Every structure is written in structure tokens, then in C-alpha cells.
Amino acid sequence: MSTPRVVNLAEKFGAFSEQWSPRIVGELNGQEVRLARIGGEFVWHAHRDADELFLVVKGRLRMGLRDGDRVVNEGEFLIVPRGTEHKPSAETDEVWMLMIEPAGTLNTGTAGGERTVAELERL
């Protein structure tokens, strides 16, 4: 059993500057809590077996969905159900996101490609 610890999000976001390269900041019940900085657009992708929660800490996120986009503002979150194609985009210069998803979930899901980060750094 690990010891409970308080995680300061500003401190963790300050520990890296790379965009589209998620970092693991916690784990619970087989899920990873990840942080990512994003700018511009990502790729269309889906996760066959994983729901994903996207919480916007800073900025404004546009989540492209096949049935229409959703805008997620600071302090709001969106859950993308498993198997749902989606395409995150930053509506502001940069977005700070907290994500919760099953451990080992690839950031590009079924799409693969050059933006895939197979091994995530832990902060």
C-alpha cells in the first residue's frame, strides 16, 4: 500500500513543456491520472476498451466528435465513451488537461502514428 500524497497540478504542469506527451501523476483502481499540454490539433482516434475523462485545467479544448464538436472550458470535463472516435484540439494557445483512463492506454488509440507515446514518464 502506498502513502497518500497531495498533488499540486501547477507544480506538475511546470515540470514539463512538451505538448502532446502525457505524464502520469497518479494511479487508482487500474486507472492512470495523466497530465498533458496540448496545442493545435491531434489525430482522429478511438479507444476500443477505454472510456476517457478530459478535465481542462487551463485554456479551452475543442473535442471533435463525429456527431458534432464539444467545447470544454477551464474547470469543465468531458467523458468520451469507449469506441467513440474523437479529435482533441486546443482553442487557445495551449491547453492543460488532466485525463483519467485505464493504465497502458495509448494516447493515439487505434490510429497509431508519429504522435504515439508508448511509455509515459511519471512525475
N, CA, C and O atoms as a Tinker XYZ file with bonds, in Angstrom:
   492  protein
     1  N      0.842000   -1.178000    0.000000    73     2
     2  CA     0.000000    0.000000    0.000000    64     1     3
     3  C      0.889000    1.245000    0.000000    63     2     4     5
     4  O      1.879000    1.311000    0.728000    81     3
     5  N      0.532000    2.210000   -0.809000    73     3     6
     6  CA     1.321000    3.438000   -0.850000    64     5     7
     7  C      0.748000    4.473000    0.110000    63     6     8     9
     8  O     -0.387000    4.355000    0.570000    81     7
     9  N      1.543000    5.475000    0.399000    73     7    10
    10  CA     1.146000    6.550000    1.297000    64     9    11
    11  C      0.405000    7.621000    0.504000    63    10    12    13
    12  O      0.891000    8.031000   -0.550000    81    11
    13  N     -0.761000    8.095000    0.971000    73    11    14
    14  CA    -1.473000    9.167000    0.276000    64    13    15
    15  C     -0.598000   10.412000    0.155000    63    14    16    17
    16  O      0.137000   10.766000    1.077000    81    15
    17  N     -0.693000   11.064000   -0.996000    73    15    18
    18  CA     0.081000   12.293000   -1.195000    64    17    19
    19  C     -0.773000   13.320000   -1.923000    63    18    20    21
    20  O     -1.632000   12.986000   -2.739000    81    19
    21  N     -0.512000   14.556000   -1.605000    73    19    22
    22  CA    -1.185000   15.674000   -2.261000    64    21    23
    23  C     -0.416000   15.993000   -3.536000    63    22    24    25
    24  O      0.812000   16.075000   -3.521000    81    23
    25  N     -1.137000   16.172000   -4.638000    73    23    26
    26  CA    -0.507000   16.507000   -5.918000    64    25    27
    27  C     -0.891000   17.933000   -6.280000    63    26    28    29
    28  O     -2.075000   18.261000   -6.359000    81    27
    29  N      0.103000   18.776000   -6.498000    73    27    30
    30  CA    -0.103000   20.160000   -6.899000    64    29    31
    31  C     -0.043000   20.223000   -8.424000    63    30    32    33
    32  O      1.018000   20.011000   -9.011000    81    31
    33  N     -1.175000   20.512000   -9.068000    73    31    34
    34  CA    -1.228000   20.487000  -10.532000    64    33    35
    35  C     -0.339000   21.536000  -11.179000    63    34    36    37
    36  O      0.309000   21.252000  -12.186000    81    35
    37  N     -0.294000   22.743000  -10.623000    73    35    38
    38  CA     0.557000   23.789000  -11.201000    64    37    39
    39  C      2.020000   23.364000  -11.170000    63    38    40    41
    40  O      2.758000   23.581000  -12.131000    81    39
    41  N      2.431000   22.762000  -10.068000    73    39    42
    42  CA     3.807000   22.277000   -9.945000    64    41    43
    43  C      4.096000   21.192000  -10.985000    63    42    44    45
    44  O      5.149000   21.202000  -11.623000    81    43
    45  N      3.170000   20.271000  -11.149000    73    43    46
    46  CA     3.361000   19.174000  -12.104000    64    45    47
    47  C      3.384000   19.689000  -13.540000    63    46    48    49
    48  O      4.226000   19.267000  -14.332000    81    47
    49  N      2.472000   20.596000  -13.884000    73    47    50
    50  CA     2.489000   21.167000  -15.236000    64    49    51
    51  C      3.765000   21.976000  -15.470000    63    50    52    53
    52  O      4.246000   22.059000  -16.601000    81    51
    53  N      4.312000   22.570000  -14.418000    73    51    54
    54  CA     5.549000   23.329000  -14.528000    64    53    55
    55  C      6.782000   22.458000  -14.730000    63    54    56    57
    56  O      7.852000   22.963000  -15.070000    81    55
    57  N      6.638000   21.155000  -14.523000    73    55    58
    58  CA     7.779000   20.233000  -14.633000    64    57    59
    59  C      8.061000   19.791000  -16.068000    63    58    60    61
    60  O      9.059000   19.116000  -16.319000    81    59
    61  N      7.188000   20.165000  -17.017000    73    59    62
    62  CA     7.422000   19.805000  -18.417000    64    61    63
    63  C      6.800000   20.851000  -19.337000    63    62    64    65
    64  O      5.892000   21.576000  -18.933000    81    63
    65  N      7.286000   20.927000  -20.565000    73    63    66
    66  CA     6.753000   21.906000  -21.522000    64    65    67
    67  C      6.345000   21.272000  -22.849000    63    66    68    69
    68  O      5.707000   21.925000  -23.674000    81    67
    69  N      6.706000   20.004000  -23.062000    73    67    70
    70  CA     6.390000   19.339000  -24.322000    64    69    71
    71  C      4.886000   19.182000  -24.480000    63    70    72    73
    72  O      4.178000   18.860000  -23.526000    81    71
    73  N      4.412000   19.413000  -25.693000    73    71    74
    74  CA     2.999000   19.228000  -25.979000    64    73    75
    75  C      2.753000   17.830000  -26.533000    63    74    76    77
    76  O      3.627000   17.225000  -27.152000    81    75
    77  N      1.559000   17.340000  -26.299000    73    75    78
    78  CA     1.107000   16.031000  -26.787000    64    77    79
    79  C      1.953000   14.880000  -26.257000    63    78    80    81
    80  O      2.090000   13.852000  -26.920000    81    79
    81  N      2.515000   15.046000  -25.077000    73    79    82
    82  CA     3.324000   13.998000  -24.444000    64    81    83
    83  C      2.854000   13.829000  -22.995000    63    82    84    85
    84  O      3.435000   14.419000  -22.084000    81    83
    85  N      1.803000   13.024000  -22.780000    73    83    86
    86  CA     1.216000   12.898000  -21.442000    64    85    87
    87  C      2.201000   12.392000  -20.393000    63    86    88    89
    88  O      3.133000   11.648000  -20.701000    81    87
    89  N      1.977000   12.809000  -19.154000    73    87    90
    90  CA     2.758000   12.363000  -18.000000    64    89    91
    91  C      1.812000   11.731000  -16.986000    63    90    92    93
    92  O      0.684000   12.195000  -16.821000    81    91
    93  N      2.250000   10.697000  -16.320000    73    91    94
    94  CA     1.452000   10.040000  -15.286000    64    93    95
    95  C      1.742000   10.715000  -13.948000    63    94    96    97
    96  O      2.899000   10.863000  -13.554000    81    95
    97  N      0.669000   11.123000  -13.249000    73    95    98
    98  CA     0.840000   11.766000  -11.939000    64    97    99
    99  C      0.128000   11.008000  -10.822000    63    98   100   101
   100  O      0.200000   11.406000   -9.659000    81    99
   101  N     -0.552000    9.932000  -11.163000    73    99   102
   102  CA    -1.223000    9.138000  -10.147000    64   101   103
   103  C     -1.880000    7.909000  -10.744000    63   102   104   105
   104  O     -2.057000    7.808000  -11.958000    81   103
   105  N     -2.237000    6.976000   -9.874000    73   103   106
   106  CA    -2.919000    5.757000  -10.296000    64   105   107
   107  C     -3.976000    5.400000   -9.268000    63   106   108   109
   108  O     -3.781000    5.608000   -8.071000    81   107
   109  N     -5.091000    4.865000   -9.732000    73   107   110
   110  CA    -6.140000    4.394000   -8.847000    64   109   111
   111  C     -6.982000    3.347000   -9.549000    63   110   112   113
   112  O     -7.446000    3.561000  -10.669000    81   111
   113  N     -7.177000    2.225000   -8.897000    73   111   114
   114  CA    -8.060000    1.178000   -9.413000    64   113   115
   115  C     -7.793000    0.812000  -10.875000    63   114   116   117
   116  O     -8.729000    0.651000  -11.658000    81   115
   117  N     -6.529000    0.683000  -11.235000    73   115   118
   118  CA    -6.193000    0.317000  -12.606000    64   117   119
   119  C     -6.279000    1.458000  -13.601000    63   118   120   121
   120  O     -6.129000    1.249000  -14.805000    81   119
   121  N     -6.518000    2.663000  -13.107000    73   119   122
   122  CA    -6.601000    3.855000  -13.958000    64   121   123
   123  C     -5.373000    4.724000  -13.723000    63   122   124   125
   124  O     -4.807000    4.739000  -12.630000    81   123
   125  N     -4.972000    5.443000  -14.759000    73   123   126
   126  CA    -3.885000    6.416000  -14.614000    64   125   127
   127  C     -4.459000    7.821000  -14.676000    63   126   128   129
   128  O     -5.356000    8.108000  -15.469000    81   127
   129  N     -3.929000    8.689000  -13.830000    73   127   130
   130  CA    -4.225000   10.114000  -13.888000    64   129   131
   131  C     -3.056000   10.722000  -14.659000    63   130   132   133
   132  O     -1.903000   10.646000  -14.235000    81   131
   133  N     -3.382000   11.321000  -15.793000    73   131   134
   134  CA    -2.348000   11.858000  -16.687000    64   133   135
   135  C     -2.540000   13.350000  -16.894000    63   134   136   137
   136  O     -3.659000   13.863000  -16.861000    81   135
   137  N     -1.422000   14.033000  -17.108000    73   135   138
   138  CA    -1.454000   15.443000  -17.462000    64   137   139
   139  C     -0.860000   15.598000  -18.849000    63   138   140   141
   140  O      0.078000   14.891000  -19.216000    81   139
   141  N     -1.406000   16.521000  -19.612000    73   139   142
   142  CA    -0.848000   16.819000  -20.935000    64   141   143
   143  C     -1.051000   18.297000  -21.239000    63   142   144   145
   144  O     -2.056000   18.907000  -20.876000    81   143
   145  N     -0.064000   18.835000  -21.914000    73   143   146
   146  CA    -0.170000   20.168000  -22.501000    64   145   147
   147  C     -0.441000   19.924000  -23.986000    63   146   148   149
   148  O      0.216000   19.091000  -24.610000    81   147
   149  N     -1.404000   20.646000  -24.547000    73   147   150
   150  CA    -1.668000   20.472000  -25.968000    64   149   151
   151  C     -1.749000   21.819000  -26.658000    63   150   152   153
   152  O     -2.115000   22.827000  -26.052000    81   151
   153  N     -1.402000   21.819000  -27.939000    73   151   154
   154  CA    -1.513000   22.990000  -28.794000    64   153   155
   155  C     -1.871000   22.508000  -30.186000    63   154   156   157
   156  O     -1.370000   21.473000  -30.626000    81   155
   157  N     -2.724000   23.232000  -30.884000    73   155   158
   158  CA    -3.118000   22.808000  -32.223000    64   157   159
   159  C     -4.057000   21.614000  -32.165000    63   158   160   161
   160  O     -4.831000   21.461000  -31.220000    81   159
   161  N     -3.976000   20.762000  -33.198000    73   159   162
   162  CA    -4.889000   19.630000  -33.319000    64   161   163
   163  C     -4.168000   18.311000  -33.166000    63   162   164   165
   164  O     -2.978000   18.201000  -33.461000    81   163
   165  N     -4.895000   17.311000  -32.703000    73   163   166
   166  CA    -4.395000   15.945000  -32.592000    64   165   167
   167  C     -4.968000   15.139000  -33.754000    63   166   168   169
   168  O     -5.463000   15.722000  -34.718000    81   167
   169  N     -4.912000   13.843000  -33.681000    73   167   170
   170  CA    -5.425000   12.973000  -34.747000    64   169   171
   171  C     -6.761000   12.365000  -34.321000    63   170   172   173
   172  O     -7.023000   12.198000  -33.130000    81   171
   173  N     -7.600000   12.036000  -35.302000    73   171   174
   174  CA    -8.812000   11.281000  -35.020000    64   173   175
   175  C     -8.397000    9.910000  -34.526000    63   174   176   177
   176  O     -7.540000    9.265000  -35.129000    81   175
   177  N     -8.997000    9.458000  -33.432000    73   175   178
   178  CA    -8.688000    8.133000  -32.908000    64   177   179
   179  C     -9.800000    7.680000  -31.964000    63   178   180   181
   180  O    -10.677000    8.455000  -31.584000    81   179
   181  N     -9.734000    6.410000  -31.602000    73   179   182
   182  CA   -10.685000    5.839000  -30.649000    64   181   183
   183  C     -9.937000    4.850000  -29.763000    63   182   184   185
   184  O     -8.838000    4.403000  -30.090000    81   183
   185  N    -10.547000    4.527000  -28.660000    73   183   186
   186  CA   -10.016000    3.521000  -27.741000    64   185   187
   187  C    -11.104000    2.465000  -27.592000    63   186   188   189
   188  O    -12.136000    2.715000  -26.968000    81   187
   189  N    -10.878000    1.296000  -28.158000    73   187   190
   190  CA   -11.898000    0.238000  -28.179000    64   189   191
   191  C    -12.430000   -0.128000  -26.799000    63   190   192   193
   192  O    -13.631000   -0.341000  -26.631000    81   191
   193  N    -11.536000   -0.202000  -25.807000    73   191   194
   194  CA   -11.915000   -0.709000  -24.495000    64   193   195
   195  C    -11.749000    0.299000  -23.368000    63   194   196   197
   196  O    -11.699000   -0.092000  -22.201000    81   195
   197  N    -11.663000    1.582000  -23.685000    73   195   198
   198  CA   -11.370000    2.556000  -22.631000    64   197   199
   199  C    -12.231000    3.812000  -22.760000    63   198   200   201
   200  O    -12.240000    4.473000  -23.798000    81   199
   201  N    -12.955000    4.126000  -21.679000    73   199   202
   202  CA   -13.573000    5.441000  -21.553000    64   201   203
   203  C    -12.454000    6.398000  -21.140000    63   202   204   205
   204  O    -11.496000    5.987000  -20.486000    81   203
   205  N    -12.571000    7.667000  -21.519000    73   203   206
   206  CA   -11.561000    8.667000  -21.134000    64   205   207
   207  C    -12.246000    9.897000  -20.552000    63   206   208   209
   208  O    -13.262000   10.360000  -21.069000    81   207
   209  N    -11.678000   10.415000  -19.473000    73   207   210
   210  CA   -12.146000   11.662000  -18.899000    64   209   211
   211  C    -11.114000   12.737000  -19.220000    63   210   212   213
   212  O     -9.919000   12.546000  -18.992000    81   211
   213  N    -11.575000   13.864000  -19.749000    73   211   214
   214  CA   -10.724000   15.016000  -20.055000    64   213   215
   215  C    -11.194000   16.191000  -19.206000    63   214   216   217
   216  O    -12.310000   16.677000  -19.387000    81   215
   217  N    -10.353000   16.653000  -18.281000    73   215   218
   218  CA   -10.644000   17.802000  -17.427000    64   217   219
   219  C     -9.720000   18.937000  -17.851000    63   218   220   221
   220  O     -8.499000   18.778000  -17.852000    81   219
   221  N    -10.295000   20.075000  -18.211000    73   219   222
   222  CA    -9.486000   21.223000  -18.630000    64   221   223
   223  C     -9.098000   22.025000  -17.398000    63   222   224   225
   224  O     -9.955000   22.551000  -16.688000    81   223
   225  N     -7.793000   22.112000  -17.155000    73   223   226
   226  CA    -7.243000   22.870000  -16.038000    64   225   227
   227  C     -6.986000   24.311000  -16.466000    63   226   228   229
   228  O     -7.185000   25.245000  -15.689000    81   227
   229  N     -6.539000   24.481000  -17.717000    73   227   230
   230  CA    -6.222000   25.819000  -18.236000    64   229   231
   231  C     -6.499000   25.827000  -19.735000    63   230   232   233
   232  O     -6.165000   24.874000  -20.438000    81   231
   233  N     -7.108000   26.900000  -20.219000    73   231   234
   234  CA    -7.369000   27.031000  -21.649000    64   233   235
   235  C     -8.762000   26.556000  -22.023000    63   234   236   237
   236  O     -9.641000   26.415000  -21.172000    81   235
   237  N     -8.944000   26.312000  -23.325000    73   235   238
   238  CA   -10.235000   25.852000  -23.840000    64   237   239
   239  C     -9.983000   24.752000  -24.874000    63   238   240   241
   240  O     -9.220000   24.934000  -25.823000    81   239
   241  N    -10.630000   23.629000  -24.673000    73   239   242
   242  CA   -10.468000   22.444000  -25.513000    64   241   243
   243  C    -11.676000   22.288000  -26.431000    63   242   244   245
   244  O    -12.818000   22.468000  -26.007000    81   243
   245  N    -11.414000   21.954000  -27.681000    73   243   246
   246  CA   -12.491000   21.559000  -28.592000    64   245   247
   247  C    -12.302000   20.074000  -28.852000    63   246   248   249
   248  O    -11.265000   19.648000  -29.360000    81   247
   249  N    -13.312000   19.294000  -28.501000    73   247   250
   250  CA   -13.253000   17.862000  -28.749000    64   249   251
   251  C    -14.091000   17.574000  -29.990000    63   250   252   253
   252  O    -15.318000   17.679000  -29.972000    81   251
   253  N    -13.404000   17.213000  -31.058000    73   251   254
   254  CA   -14.106000   16.827000  -32.270000    64   253   255
   255  C    -14.734000   15.462000  -32.068000    63   254   256   257
   256  O    -14.059000   14.517000  -31.659000    81   255
   257  N    -16.013000   15.357000  -32.351000    73   255   258
   258  CA   -16.736000   14.091000  -32.303000    64   257   259
   259  C    -17.499000   13.975000  -33.622000    63   258   260   261
   260  O    -17.864000   14.993000  -34.210000    81   259
   261  N    -17.740000   12.780000  -34.084000    73   259   262
   262  CA   -18.398000   12.580000  -35.377000    64   261   263
   263  C    -19.816000   13.151000  -35.396000    63   262   264   265
   264  O    -20.331000   13.464000  -36.470000    81   263
   265  N    -20.460000   13.295000  -34.233000    73   263   266
   266  CA   -21.811000   13.867000  -34.193000    64   265   267
   267  C    -21.805000   15.357000  -33.835000    63   266   268   269
   268  O    -22.858000   15.927000  -33.549000    81   267
   269  N    -20.637000   15.984000  -33.849000    73   267   270
   270  CA   -20.526000   17.411000  -33.557000    64   269   271
   271  C    -19.520000   17.677000  -32.450000    63   270   272   273
   272  O    -19.344000   16.862000  -31.544000    81   271
   273  N    -18.867000   18.823000  -32.533000    73   271   274
   274  CA   -17.825000   19.187000  -31.575000    64   273   275
   275  C    -18.419000   19.584000  -30.230000    63   274   276   277
   276  O    -19.562000   20.032000  -30.137000    81   275
   277  N    -17.604000   19.405000  -29.189000    73   275   278
   278  CA   -17.938000   19.866000  -27.845000    64   277   279
   279  C    -16.807000   20.786000  -27.389000    63   278   280   281
   280  O    -15.634000   20.461000  -27.571000    81   279
   281  N    -17.146000   21.921000  -26.802000    73   279   282
   282  CA   -16.155000   22.837000  -26.256000    64   281   283
   283  C    -16.118000   22.630000  -24.747000    63   282   284   285
   284  O    -17.153000   22.612000  -24.081000    81   283
   285  N    -14.897000   22.472000  -24.219000    73   283   286
   286  CA   -14.702000   22.234000  -22.795000    64   285   287
   287  C    -13.853000   23.382000  -22.254000    63   286   288   289
   288  O    -12.711000   23.573000  -22.671000    81   287
   289  N    -14.421000   24.139000  -21.326000    73   287   290
   290  CA   -13.747000   25.296000  -20.747000    64   289   291
   291  C    -13.013000   24.918000  -19.463000    63   290   292   293
   292  O    -13.184000   23.816000  -18.940000    81   291
   293  N    -12.191000   25.847000  -18.959000    73   291   294
   294  CA   -11.487000   25.629000  -17.688000    64   293   295
   295  C    -12.473000   25.227000  -16.607000    63   294   296   297
   296  O    -13.541000   25.821000  -16.458000    81   295
   297  N    -12.088000   24.198000  -15.853000    73   295   298
   298  CA   -12.928000   23.734000  -14.765000    64   297   299
   299  C    -14.038000   22.790000  -15.200000    63   298   300   301
   300  O    -14.841000   22.362000  -14.372000    81   299
   301  N    -14.096000   22.457000  -16.487000    73   299   302
   302  CA   -15.102000   21.529000  -17.001000    64   301   303
   303  C    -14.433000   20.250000  -17.470000    63   302   304   305
   304  O    -13.236000   20.228000  -17.757000    81   303
   305  N    -15.230000   19.171000  -17.545000    73   303   306
   306  CA   -14.693000   17.944000  -18.090000    64   305   307
   307  C    -15.678000   17.289000  -19.031000    63   306   308   309
   308  O    -16.872000   17.590000  -19.023000    81   307
   309  N    -15.157000   16.391000  -19.837000    73   307   310
   310  CA   -15.918000   15.636000  -20.812000    64   309   311
   311  C    -15.471000   14.187000  -20.720000    63   310   312   313
   312  O    -14.275000   13.909000  -20.633000    81   311
   313  N    -16.420000   13.268000  -20.739000    73   311   314
   314  CA   -16.087000   11.849000  -20.784000    64   313   315
   315  C    -16.389000   11.351000  -22.189000    63   314   316   317
   316  O    -17.512000   11.480000  -22.676000    81   315
   317  N    -15.379000   10.782000  -22.836000    73   315   318
   318  CA   -15.538000   10.188000  -24.158000    64   317   319
   319  C    -15.690000    8.679000  -23.950000    63   318   320   321
   320  O    -14.760000    8.026000  -23.475000    81   319
   321  N    -16.854000    8.120000  -24.300000    73   319   322
   322  CA   -17.076000    6.684000  -24.100000    64   321   323
   323  C    -16.184000    5.822000  -24.998000    63   322   324   325
   324  O    -15.807000    6.224000  -26.099000    81   323
   325  N    -15.862000    4.639000  -24.502000    73   323   326
   326  CA   -15.043000    3.686000  -25.274000    64   325   327
   327  C    -15.613000    3.504000  -26.675000    63   326   328   329
   328  O    -16.827000    3.476000  -26.877000    81   327
   329  N    -14.698000    3.381000  -27.637000    73   327   330
   330  CA   -15.094000    3.158000  -29.017000    64   329   331
   331  C    -15.517000    4.399000  -29.774000    63   330   332   333
   332  O    -15.803000    4.313000  -30.969000    81   331
   333  N    -15.569000    5.551000  -29.124000    73   331   334
   334  CA   -16.012000    6.798000  -29.762000    64   333   335
   335  C    -14.824000    7.513000  -30.400000    63   334   336   337
   336  O    -13.853000    7.846000  -29.722000    81   335
   337  N    -14.909000    7.745000  -31.711000    73   335   338
   338  CA   -13.848000    8.499000  -32.375000    64   337   339
   339  C    -13.866000    9.930000  -31.873000    63   338   340   341
   340  O    -14.925000   10.537000  -31.711000    81   339
   341  N    -12.672000   10.460000  -31.630000    73   339   342
   342  CA   -12.562000   11.836000  -31.142000    64   341   343
   343  C    -11.237000   12.442000  -31.600000    63   342   344   345
   344  O    -10.279000   11.741000  -31.928000    81   343
   345  N    -11.227000   13.782000  -31.607000    73   343   346
   346  CA   -10.044000   14.531000  -32.049000    64   345   347
   347  C     -9.911000   15.785000  -31.186000    63   346   348   349
   348  O    -10.595000   16.780000  -31.427000    81   347
   349  N     -9.020000   15.742000  -30.167000    73   347   350
   350  CA    -8.818000   16.921000  -29.323000    64   349   351
   351  C     -8.077000   18.036000  -30.074000    63   350   352   353
   352  O     -7.169000   17.773000  -30.863000    81   351
   353  N     -8.476000   19.268000  -29.815000    73   351   354
   354  CA    -7.815000   20.447000  -30.380000    64   353   355
   355  C     -7.802000   21.547000  -29.328000    63   354   356   357
   356  O     -8.728000   21.672000  -28.527000    81   355
   357  N     -6.735000   22.342000  -29.343000    73   355   358
   358  CA    -6.648000   23.489000  -28.433000    64   357   359
   359  C     -7.328000   24.681000  -29.093000    63   358   360   361
   360  O     -6.997000   25.039000  -30.224000    81   359
   361  N     -8.266000   25.288000  -28.401000    73   359   362
   362  CA    -8.916000   26.506000  -28.885000    64   361   363
   363  C     -8.126000   27.738000  -28.456000    63   362   364   365
   364  O     -8.315000   28.826000  -28.999000    81   363
   365  N     -7.239000   27.560000  -27.477000    73   363   366
   366  CA    -6.365000   28.624000  -27.001000    64   365   367
   367  C     -4.930000   28.224000  -27.358000    63   366   368   369
   368  O     -4.698000   27.109000  -27.827000    81   367
   369  N     -3.980000   29.113000  -27.144000    73   367   370
   370  CA    -2.591000   28.802000  -27.496000    64   369   371
   371  C     -2.147000   27.468000  -26.925000    63   370   372   373
   372  O     -1.476000   26.685000  -27.597000    81   371
   373  N     -2.527000   27.216000  -25.675000    73   371   374
   374  CA    -2.177000   25.954000  -25.041000    64   373   375
   375  C     -3.300000   25.565000  -24.083000    63   374   376   377
   376  O     -3.939000   26.418000  -23.466000    81   375
   377  N     -3.520000   24.268000  -23.976000    73   375   378
   378  CA    -4.499000   23.727000  -23.031000    64   377   379
   379  C     -3.765000   22.789000  -22.087000    63   378   380   381
   380  O     -2.941000   21.981000  -22.515000    81   379
   381  N     -4.067000   22.900000  -20.805000    73   379   382
   382  CA    -3.571000   21.964000  -19.803000    64   381   383
   383  C     -4.723000   21.033000  -19.476000    63   382   384   385
   384  O     -5.781000   21.479000  -19.030000    81   383
   385  N     -4.523000   19.745000  -19.696000    73   383   386
   386  CA    -5.572000   18.759000  -19.466000    64   385   387
   387  C     -5.148000   17.733000  -18.436000    63   386   388   389
   388  O     -3.983000   17.342000  -18.375000    81   387
   389  N     -6.103000   17.301000  -17.629000    73   387   390
   390  CA    -5.944000   16.153000  -16.762000    64   389   391
   391  C     -6.841000   15.075000  -17.357000    63   390   392   393
   392  O     -8.012000   15.323000  -17.644000    81   391
   393  N     -6.294000   13.883000  -17.541000    73   391   394
   394  CA    -7.052000   12.778000  -18.120000    64   393   395
   395  C     -7.028000   11.585000  -17.175000    63   394   396   397
   396  O     -6.037000   11.344000  -16.486000    81   395
   397  N     -8.108000   10.858000  -17.151000    73   395   398
   398  CA    -8.165000    9.606000  -16.394000    64   397   399
   399  C     -8.581000    8.529000  -17.382000    63   398   400   401
   400  O     -9.612000    8.635000  -18.046000    81   399
   401  N     -7.754000    7.486000  -17.466000    73   399   402
   402  CA    -8.025000    6.383000  -18.387000    64   401   403
   403  C     -7.303000    5.134000  -17.904000    63   402   404   405
   404  O     -6.382000    5.231000  -17.093000    81   403
   405  N     -7.708000    3.950000  -18.393000    73   403   406
   406  CA    -7.067000    2.718000  -17.954000    64   405   407
   407  C     -5.554000    2.733000  -18.186000    63   406   408   409
   408  O     -5.076000    3.220000  -19.210000    81   407
   409  N     -4.818000    2.198000  -17.227000    73   407   410
   410  CA    -3.355000    2.113000  -17.346000    64   409   411
   411  C     -2.991000    1.417000  -18.661000    63   410   412   413
   412  O     -3.617000    0.435000  -19.061000    81   411
   413  N     -1.970000    1.953000  -19.313000    73   411   414
   414  CA    -1.474000    1.358000  -20.550000    64   413   415
   415  C     -2.193000    1.795000  -21.806000    63   414   416   417
   416  O     -1.819000    1.369000  -22.899000    81   415
   417  N     -3.224000    2.640000  -21.690000    73   415   418
   418  CA    -3.955000    3.111000  -22.865000    64   417   419
   419  C     -3.038000    4.000000  -23.709000    63   418   420   421
   420  O     -2.453000    4.955000  -23.198000    81   419
   421  N     -2.913000    3.683000  -25.004000    73   419   422
   422  CA    -2.097000    4.512000  -25.903000    64   421   423
   423  C     -2.814000    5.816000  -26.201000    63   422   424   425
   424  O     -4.025000    5.828000  -26.421000    81   423
   425  N     -2.071000    6.910000  -26.209000    73   423   426
   426  CA    -2.673000    8.223000  -26.436000    64   425   427
   427  C     -3.315000    8.356000  -27.819000    63   426   428   429
   428  O     -4.245000    9.144000  -27.989000    81   427
   429  N     -2.836000    7.600000  -28.803000    73   427   430
   430  CA    -3.400000    7.679000  -30.150000    64   429   431
   431  C     -4.376000    6.539000  -30.430000    63   430   432   433
   432  O     -4.869000    6.412000  -31.550000    81   431
   433  N     -4.657000    5.720000  -29.438000    73   431   434
   434  CA    -5.638000    4.653000  -29.591000    64   433   435
   435  C     -5.377000    3.774000  -30.789000    63   434   436   437
   436  O     -4.274000    3.258000  -30.969000    81   435
   437  N     -6.397000    3.605000  -31.610000    73   435   438
   438  CA    -6.312000    2.741000  -32.786000    64   437   439
   439  C     -5.608000    3.408000  -33.967000    63   438   440   441
   440  O     -5.291000    2.739000  -34.951000    81   439
   441  N     -5.359000    4.720000  -33.884000    73   439   442
   442  CA    -4.764000    5.436000  -35.012000    64   441   443
   443  C     -3.258000    5.204000  -35.148000    63   442   444   445
   444  O     -2.742000    5.163000  -36.265000    81   443
   445  N     -2.546000    5.051000  -34.025000    73   443   446
   446  CA    -1.085000    4.908000  -34.084000    64   445   447
   447  C     -0.454000    6.154000  -34.680000    63   446   448   449
   448  O     -1.053000    7.229000  -34.660000    81   447
   449  N      0.754000    6.013000  -35.210000    73   447   450
   450  CA     1.418000    7.127000  -35.879000    64   449   451
   451  C      2.507000    7.773000  -35.051000    63   450   452   453
   452  O      2.851000    7.314000  -33.962000    81   451
   453  N      3.038000    8.853000  -35.601000    73   451   454
   454  CA     4.208000    9.520000  -35.013000    64   453   455
   455  C      3.926000   10.185000  -33.668000    63   454   456   457
   456  O      4.863000   10.434000  -32.911000    81   455
   457  N      2.685000   10.474000  -33.352000    73   455   458
   458  CA     2.367000   11.116000  -32.067000    64   457   459
   459  C      2.127000   10.108000  -30.939000    63   458   460   461
   460  O      1.819000   10.497000  -29.813000    81   459
   461  N      2.269000    8.821000  -31.240000    73   459   462
   462  CA     2.075000    7.804000  -30.213000    64   461   463
   463  C      3.208000    7.870000  -29.188000    63   462   464   465
   464  O      4.386000    7.903000  -29.545000    81   463
   465  N      2.830000    7.888000  -27.916000    73   463   466
   466  CA     3.802000    7.845000  -26.824000    64   465   467
   467  C      3.548000    6.524000  -26.093000    63   466   468   469
   468  O      2.601000    6.398000  -25.318000    81   467
   469  N      4.424000    5.537000  -26.362000    73   467   470
   470  CA     4.213000    4.185000  -25.827000    64   469   471
   471  C      4.540000    4.086000  -24.335000    63   470   472   473
   472  O      3.858000    3.377000  -23.595000    81   471
   473  N      5.578000    4.793000  -23.896000    73   471   474
   474  CA     5.961000    4.752000  -22.489000    64   473   475
   475  C      5.891000    6.159000  -21.919000    63   474   476   477
   476  O      6.631000    7.050000  -22.336000    81   475
   477  N      5.004000    6.345000  -20.975000    73   475   478
   478  CA     4.810000    7.659000  -20.382000    64   477   479
   479  C      5.709000    7.876000  -19.185000    63   478   480   481
   480  O      5.911000    6.982000  -18.363000    81   479
   481  N      6.240000    9.076000  -19.103000    73   479   482
   482  CA     7.056000    9.458000  -17.959000    64   481   483
   483  C      6.154000    9.666000  -16.745000    63   482   484   485
   484  O      5.018000   10.121000  -16.869000    81   483
   485  N      6.680000    9.324000  -15.572000    73   483   486
   486  CA     5.955000    9.544000  -14.311000    64   485   487
   487  C      6.539000   10.767000  -13.614000    63   486   488   489
   488  O      7.757000   10.911000  -13.509000    81   487
   489  N      5.676000   11.630000  -13.147000    73   487   490
   490  CA     6.113000   12.825000  -12.413000    64   489   491
   491  C      5.815000   12.645000  -10.936000    63   490   492
   492  O      6.104000   13.534000  -10.135000    81   491
